[in-house]
Amino acid sequence: MYSSDIKRCARRMVKESLDEILAGRFQTPSLEQMESFLEQNFEHTFDEYQVTKKIRRSHIAWSNQQVLDELERQKRYYDNELRVGLRIAALNTIEEVENLIKSLNRAITEWKVMNL
C-alpha cells in the first residue's frame, strides 16, 4: 500500500466515525480490525496471467512445469509480502487516524475558544 492509500483510508474512517469522535466514544480499531478493513477496501490482486507471461518471456526454454513452479513460488512470495505490507499499512493507518483525531480535537478546541 502507498502512503496516499493510508491517508485516504484514515480520512475515510475519521469521516465515517465523526459522530463517535465528537461524542468521545470513538475506539481506535485494533490491528486485526484495521488489517481486515484494508484488505476489504483496497485492490491487492496477484495477476497470474501477467506473471506467467513475464516468466515465459524471461525463461523461454523452461517447461510448463517449471513455469508453473516459478509462478507458485512468486505467488507465495507475493502473499507473504502482502501480509507484511498489510500489517505495516494497518499500523500506519492507525497512527494516521490518531493524528487526524488529535488535529480535529485541537481545531474544535480552538474554535470553541474563539467563538464561545
Secondary structure, 3 states (H helix, E strand, C coil): CCHHHHHHHHHHHHHHCHHHHHHCCCCCCCHHHHHHHHHHHCCCCCCHHHHHHHHHHHCCCCCHHHHHHHHHHHHHHHHHHHHHHHHHHHHHHHHHHHHHHHHHHHHHHHHHHHHC
